[in-house]
Amino acid sequence: MSLYTLPEALLERWFAEFEFLPGMRNLAASGPFAVTTQELLALEGAETTARYLALGLDYVETPGNGRLRQAIADLYTTLEAHDIRITTGATEALLLLIWTMVQPGDNIVVEDPSYGNIAGVAQSRGAEVRRFPLHMEQGWKPDLEQLSSLVDQKTRLISLTHAHHPTGTLLQVEEMQAIARIAERVGALVVSDEVFRLIALDGAAAPSVIDVVEHAVVIADMTKPWGLGGLRVGWIASRNQALLKLVSAARDYSSICGNAPGEFLAEVTLRHTQRVMAPRLAAARVNRQRLAEAITGSQRTVHWVPPQAGYTAFVQLPFSAEPWCRYLAEEKRLLLLPGSVYGTAYERFVRIGFGCSTELFEEGLTTLMQELQSWPGDEPHTDG
């Protein structure tokens, strides 16, 4: 692979291969069961439906409409509408940040495991990617001394996912502040991917990094908390207006602007955020408990740290996960995500999504556990 080639996005390629096959039961997704347009419009009266049907389909303003940006700002405690820029999902937000912030010869520090896109874009820009490993034995929590040893004067950003993907662990305020001090020492920026933050499985949602760290940048989207991936509405939040101006200019080379129907429906959703999220969180909590019971009762040795937030669990198996996941997809029409998409260190892990309906999860989990018991291989292994 040449220096400026985008590496293959293994996670997305796995979904491209299997997700839309007829009869596939998806227990790999990181979001909840989807919302319908009808469900959203029913939250308001006929006047809202009429406005939606009369909506013009021309270009919209690049930053996103002001009402939507204010509704997003209200998800935080310290932001205003002018601190928000709408993007085409969180993936474009990551792309734009790397385009505008990282140059050849720079380095970035990313958690490991993590969603691979930010590292892939940075590598294609000629930047060095320094991996900051998290370990199951430490509860997938950051080793701040190790993080400090990875940064230097060429470090442009420290990339976090809060809640962590794919394990569902959360950062404490003290950890956010300590990471900010490490970044400040070398002039780096803390970038927090918070697409899972609002999916609180135990109590209230965790605070955003941007409400704790003044100079942080946060990205998020409507996909994960609300089940609205088809809207393709995400955002970048920052108090640095110069950075946001650069992001808007860079967007002239990607999507130019968002889409009117998506922004309209996102705004409706945020006026009724609890009503949309409540049934999805309720199902996820039931499914997580059912998964915990299945793991406890398993005849095979499996390990996990129960997730605190988000809709995924990262489970260690007694054998290599990818052949098993491929068998389940091809022969049983059950979709899981092998940990190898996050790197070779996670080849014995599998990501299980529990945001689907309780009926689908129960059916899929039954198949999963039956096939787990009969799959050959039980080699000793110690997670690194």
C-alpha positions as CSV (number, residue, x, y, z in Angstrom):
1,M,0.0,0.0,0.0
2,S,1.4,3.4,-1.0
3,L,1.7,6.2,1.6
4,Y,-1.3,8.1,0.5
5,T,-3.7,5.2,-0.1
6,L,-6.7,4.7,2.2
7,P,-6.4,1.3,3.9
8,E,-9.3,-1.0,3.7
9,A,-12.0,-0.3,6.3
10,L,-12.3,-3.9,7.5
11,L,-15.3,-3.3,9.8
12,E,-17.3,-1.7,7.0
13,R,-16.3,-4.3,4.5
14,W,-17.6,-7.0,6.8
15,F,-21.0,-5.4,6.9
16,A,-21.0,-4.8,3.2
17,E,-20.4,-8.5,2.6
18,F,-23.1,-9.8,5.0
19,E,-25.5,-7.2,6.4
20,F,-28.1,-7.1,3.6
21,L,-28.2,-10.7,2.7
22,P,-31.8,-12.1,2.7
23,G,-32.9,-13.4,6.1
24,M,-29.8,-12.1,7.9
25,R,-30.4,-11.6,11.7
26,N,-28.2,-8.7,12.7
27,L,-26.6,-9.1,16.2
28,A,-23.6,-7.0,15.1
29,A,-25.1,-3.5,14.8
30,S,-23.9,-0.8,17.1
31,G,-27.2,1.1,17.0
32,P,-30.7,0.3,18.1
33,F,-33.7,-0.8,16.1
34,A,-34.5,1.8,13.5
35,V,-37.0,4.6,13.7
36,T,-39.5,5.1,10.8
37,T,-40.5,8.4,9.3
38,Q,-44.1,7.6,10.3
39,E,-43.0,7.2,13.9
40,L,-41.3,10.5,13.9
41,L,-44.1,12.5,12.3
42,A,-46.6,11.0,14.6
43,L,-44.9,12.7,17.5
44,E,-46.3,16.0,16.3
45,G,-49.5,17.1,14.6
46,A,-50.7,17.3,11.1
47,E,-49.0,20.7,10.6
48,T,-45.6,19.1,10.9
49,T,-46.4,16.4,8.5
50,A,-47.7,19.0,6.0
51,R,-44.4,21.0,6.4
52,Y,-42.4,17.9,5.8
53,L,-44.3,17.0,2.6
54,A,-43.9,20.5,1.3
55,L,-40.2,20.6,2.1
56,G,-38.0,21.9,-0.7
57,L,-35.2,19.6,-1.9
58,D,-32.7,22.2,-2.8
59,Y,-29.3,22.8,-1.2
60,V,-29.3,23.7,2.5
61,E,-26.8,26.0,4.3
62,T,-23.4,24.3,4.9
63,P,-23.3,24.7,8.7
64,G,-26.8,23.2,9.1
65,N,-30.0,25.1,10.0
66,G,-29.8,27.2,13.1
67,R,-32.7,25.5,14.9
68,L,-31.1,22.1,14.5
69,R,-27.8,23.4,15.7
70,Q,-29.3,24.9,18.8
71,A,-31.2,21.7,19.5
72,I,-27.8,19.8,19.3
73,A,-26.1,22.4,21.5
74,D,-28.8,21.8,24.1
75,L,-27.4,18.2,24.5
76,Y,-24.4,19.8,26.1
77,T,-24.2,22.2,29.1
78,T,-21.7,24.8,27.8
79,L,-22.4,25.2,24.0
80,E,-24.4,27.4,21.7
81,A,-25.6,26.9,18.2
82,H,-22.6,28.7,16.7
83,D,-20.4,26.0,18.2
84,I,-22.0,23.3,16.1
85,R,-21.4,22.3,12.4
86,I,-23.6,19.7,10.8
87,T,-21.9,16.9,8.8
88,T,-23.0,13.9,6.8
89,G,-22.8,11.5,9.7
90,A,-20.0,11.2,12.2
91,T,-17.8,9.6,9.5
92,E,-17.6,12.8,7.5
93,A,-16.9,14.7,10.7
94,L,-13.8,12.5,11.3
95,L,-12.7,12.9,7.7
96,L,-13.0,16.7,7.8
97,L,-11.1,16.9,11.1
98,I,-8.2,14.9,9.8
99,W,-8.2,16.8,6.5
100,T,-8.0,20.2,8.3
101,M,-5.7,19.3,11.3
102,V,-3.2,16.7,10.2
103,Q,-0.2,17.1,7.8
104,P,2.4,14.6,6.6
105,G,5.0,14.1,9.3
106,D,2.5,14.7,12.1
107,N,1.3,12.0,14.5
108,I,-1.9,11.2,16.2
109,V,-2.7,9.0,19.2
110,V,-5.7,6.7,18.9
111,E,-7.2,4.2,21.4
112,D,-6.8,0.5,20.5
113,P,-9.3,-1.0,19.9
114,S,-11.2,1.7,18.1
115,Y,-13.2,2.5,14.9
116,G,-10.6,2.4,12.2
117,N,-11.6,5.3,10.0
118,I,-9.7,8.1,11.8
119,A,-6.5,6.1,11.8
120,G,-7.0,5.2,8.1
121,V,-7.5,8.8,7.0
122,A,-4.5,10.0,9.0
123,Q,-2.3,7.3,7.4
124,S,-3.4,8.4,4.0
125,R,-2.4,11.9,4.9
126,G,1.2,10.7,5.6
127,A,0.8,10.9,9.4
128,E,2.0,8.4,11.9
129,V,-0.7,6.6,14.0
130,R,0.4,5.7,17.5
131,R,-1.8,3.1,19.2
132,F,-2.8,3.5,22.8
133,P,-3.8,0.0,23.9
134,L,-6.6,-0.6,26.3
135,H,-6.8,-4.0,28.1
136,M,-9.8,-6.0,29.3
137,E,-7.9,-7.0,32.5
138,Q,-7.9,-3.2,33.4
139,G,-11.5,-2.8,32.6
140,W,-10.7,-1.2,29.2
141,K,-9.6,1.9,31.0
142,P,-6.7,4.2,29.9
143,D,-3.2,3.9,31.3
144,L,-2.4,7.6,31.5
145,E,1.3,7.1,32.1
146,Q,1.5,5.1,28.9
147,L,-0.5,7.8,27.0
148,S,1.9,10.4,28.3
149,S,4.8,8.5,26.9
150,L,3.2,8.4,23.4
151,V,2.9,12.1,22.7
152,D,5.5,14.6,21.5
153,Q,5.7,17.9,19.8
154,K,4.5,16.4,16.5
155,T,1.3,15.0,18.1
156,R,-1.7,16.9,16.6
157,L,-4.5,15.1,18.3
158,I,-5.4,12.5,20.9
159,S,-8.5,10.6,19.7
160,L,-10.9,9.1,22.3
161,T,-14.2,7.4,22.0
162,H,-16.5,8.2,24.9
163,A,-18.3,5.8,25.6
164,H,-15.6,3.6,24.3
165,H,-16.2,1.6,21.1
166,P,-16.6,-1.4,21.1
167,T,-16.4,-2.1,24.9
168,G,-18.9,0.5,26.3
169,T,-16.7,1.7,29.1
170,L,-16.8,5.4,30.2
171,L,-14.2,8.0,31.1
172,Q,-14.4,9.7,34.5
173,V,-14.2,13.5,34.7
174,E,-10.8,13.2,36.4
175,E,-9.5,11.0,33.5
176,M,-10.7,13.6,30.9
177,Q,-8.9,16.3,32.8
178,A,-5.7,14.3,33.0
179,I,-5.8,13.5,29.3
180,A,-6.3,17.2,28.6
181,R,-3.2,18.1,30.6
182,I,-1.2,15.6,28.6
183,A,-2.5,17.1,25.3
184,E,-1.9,20.6,26.5
185,R,1.8,19.8,27.3
186,V,2.5,19.2,23.6
187,G,0.0,21.4,22.0
188,A,-2.3,18.6,20.8
189,L,-6.1,18.6,20.6
190,V,-8.4,16.2,22.4
191,V,-10.9,14.8,19.9
192,S,-13.8,12.8,21.5
193,D,-16.0,10.6,19.3
194,E,-19.2,10.6,21.4
195,V,-21.7,8.8,19.2
196,F,-22.4,6.4,22.0
197,R,-22.3,8.8,25.0
198,L,-26.1,9.4,25.4
199,I,-26.9,5.7,25.4
200,A,-26.8,5.4,29.1
201,L,-27.5,1.9,30.3
202,D,-27.1,2.6,34.0
203,G,-28.4,5.9,35.2
204,A,-27.8,9.3,33.6
205,A,-25.7,9.9,30.5
206,A,-22.0,10.6,31.2
207,P,-20.8,14.2,30.8
208,S,-19.4,15.2,27.4
209,V,-15.6,15.8,27.2
210,I,-16.3,19.2,25.7
211,D,-18.2,20.2,28.9
212,V,-15.1,19.3,30.9
213,V,-12.2,20.2,28.6
214,E,-12.4,23.7,27.2
215,H,-10.5,23.2,24.0
216,A,-11.7,19.7,23.1
217,V,-13.5,18.9,19.9
218,V,-16.5,16.5,19.9
219,I,-18.2,14.6,17.2
220,A,-21.6,12.7,17.4
221,D,-24.5,11.8,15.3
222,M,-28.2,10.9,15.2
223,T,-27.5,7.3,14.3
224,K,-26.5,5.6,17.5
225,P,-28.7,7.0,20.2
226,W,-31.9,7.3,18.2
227,G,-31.6,4.7,15.4
228,L,-31.5,7.2,12.6
229,G,-28.6,6.1,10.5
230,G,-30.5,6.7,7.3
231,L,-30.7,10.4,8.0
232,R,-27.0,10.8,7.7
233,V,-26.9,13.7,10.2
234,G,-23.8,14.1,12.4
235,W,-22.0,17.1,13.8
236,I,-18.7,18.6,15.0
237,A,-18.8,20.6,18.2
238,S,-16.0,23.1,19.1
239,R,-15.6,26.5,20.7
240,N,-12.8,27.2,18.2
241,Q,-14.5,29.2,15.5
242,A,-11.4,29.2,13.3
243,L,-11.4,25.4,13.3
244,L,-15.1,25.3,12.4
245,K,-14.5,27.7,9.6
246,L,-11.8,25.4,8.2
247,V,-14.1,22.4,8.5
248,S,-16.9,24.2,6.6
249,A,-14.4,25.1,3.8
250,A,-13.1,21.5,3.7
251,R,-16.7,20.3,3.3
252,D,-16.8,22.1,-0.1
253,Y,-14.7,19.1,-1.3
254,S,-16.9,16.3,0.3
255,S,-20.6,16.7,0.6
256,I,-20.9,20.5,0.4
257,C,-24.0,20.5,2.7
258,G,-26.5,18.2,4.4
259,N,-29.9,17.1,3.2
260,A,-33.1,18.9,3.9
261,P,-35.3,15.9,4.9
262,G,-32.6,14.6,7.2
263,E,-32.2,17.9,9.0
264,F,-35.9,18.3,9.3
265,L,-36.5,14.9,10.8
266,A,-33.4,15.3,13.1
267,E,-34.9,18.5,14.5
268,V,-38.3,16.7,15.1
269,T,-36.4,13.9,16.9
270,L,-34.6,16.3,19.2
271,R,-37.8,17.9,20.3
272,H,-38.9,14.4,21.5
273,T,-35.6,12.8,22.3
274,Q,-36.7,10.8,25.4
275,R,-39.8,9.4,23.7
276,V,-37.7,8.1,20.8
277,M,-34.9,6.8,23.0
278,A,-36.9,5.3,25.9
279,P,-38.1,2.1,24.2
280,R,-34.7,1.5,22.6
281,L,-32.9,1.8,25.9
282,A,-35.5,-0.4,27.6
283,A,-34.9,-3.1,25.0
284,A,-31.2,-2.8,25.2
285,R,-31.2,-3.2,29.0
286,V,-33.3,-6.3,28.8
287,N,-31.0,-7.7,26.0
288,R,-27.8,-6.9,28.0
289,Q,-29.2,-8.7,31.0
290,R,-30.1,-11.7,28.8
291,L,-26.5,-11.7,27.4
292,A,-25.0,-11.6,30.9
293,E,-27.1,-14.6,31.9
294,A,-26.1,-16.5,28.8
295,I,-22.4,-15.8,29.4
296,T,-22.6,-16.8,33.1
297,G,-24.3,-20.0,32.1
298,S,-22.1,-20.9,29.2
299,Q,-20.3,-24.2,29.2
300,R,-17.4,-22.6,27.2
301,T,-15.0,-20.1,28.8
302,V,-15.9,-16.6,27.6
303,H,-14.9,-13.3,29.2
304,W,-16.2,-9.7,29.0
305,V,-16.6,-6.4,30.8
306,P,-20.3,-5.5,30.8
307,P,-20.8,-2.3,28.9
308,Q,-21.8,0.8,30.8
309,A,-23.1,2.6,27.7
310,G,-23.7,2.0,24.0
311,Y,-25.3,-1.0,22.3
312,T,-22.4,-3.3,21.9
313,A,-20.5,-5.9,24.0
314,F,-16.9,-7.0,23.3
315,V,-16.7,-10.7,24.3
316,Q,-13.5,-12.8,24.3
317,L,-14.0,-16.4,23.0
318,P,-11.8,-19.5,23.5
319,F,-11.0,-19.6,19.8
320,S,-10.4,-17.4,16.8
321,A,-13.7,-15.5,16.1
322,E,-13.6,-14.8,12.4
323,P,-14.1,-18.3,11.0
324,W,-16.9,-18.8,13.5
325,C,-18.6,-15.5,12.6
326,R,-18.3,-16.3,8.9
327,Y,-19.9,-19.7,9.5
328,L,-22.7,-18.1,11.4
329,A,-23.4,-15.6,8.7
330,E,-23.2,-18.0,5.8
331,E,-24.9,-21.0,7.3
332,K,-27.1,-19.7,10.1
333,R,-27.9,-16.2,8.8
334,L,-26.7,-14.7,12.1
335,L,-24.4,-11.7,11.9
336,L,-21.8,-11.0,14.5
337,L,-18.6,-8.8,14.1
338,P,-15.3,-10.5,14.5
339,G,-12.7,-8.7,16.6
340,S,-10.1,-9.1,13.9
341,V,-11.6,-6.0,12.1
342,Y,-10.1,-4.0,15.0
343,G,-6.6,-5.7,14.6
344,T,-4.9,-9.0,15.1
345,A,-4.7,-8.5,18.9
346,Y,-8.5,-9.0,19.0
347,E,-8.9,-12.1,16.8
348,R,-10.5,-14.0,19.7
349,F,-13.0,-11.3,20.4
350,V,-16.5,-10.8,18.9
351,R,-18.7,-7.7,19.0
352,I,-22.3,-8.5,19.9
353,G,-24.9,-5.8,19.3
354,F,-27.8,-5.8,21.7
355,G,-29.8,-2.7,20.5
356,C,-32.2,-4.7,18.4
357,S,-35.7,-5.8,19.5
358,T,-35.9,-8.2,22.4
359,E,-37.5,-10.8,20.2
360,L,-34.7,-10.7,17.6
361,F,-32.0,-10.7,20.2
362,E,-33.5,-13.7,22.1
363,E,-33.8,-15.7,18.8
364,G,-30.2,-14.8,17.8
365,L,-28.7,-15.3,21.2
366,T,-30.2,-18.8,21.3
367,T,-28.5,-19.7,18.0
368,L,-25.3,-18.0,19.1
369,M,-25.0,-20.0,22.3
370,Q,-25.9,-23.3,20.7
371,E,-23.2,-22.8,18.1
372,L,-20.7,-21.6,20.7
373,Q,-21.0,-24.9,22.6
374,S,-20.4,-27.1,19.5
375,W,-17.7,-25.1,17.8
376,P,-14.3,-26.8,18.0
377,G,-11.3,-25.3,19.6
378,D,-10.5,-24.2,23.1
379,E,-6.9,-23.1,23.0
380,P,-5.4,-21.4,26.0
381,H,-5.0,-17.7,25.5
382,T,-4.2,-14.7,27.7
383,D,-5.4,-11.3,26.5
384,G,-2.5,-8.8,26.0
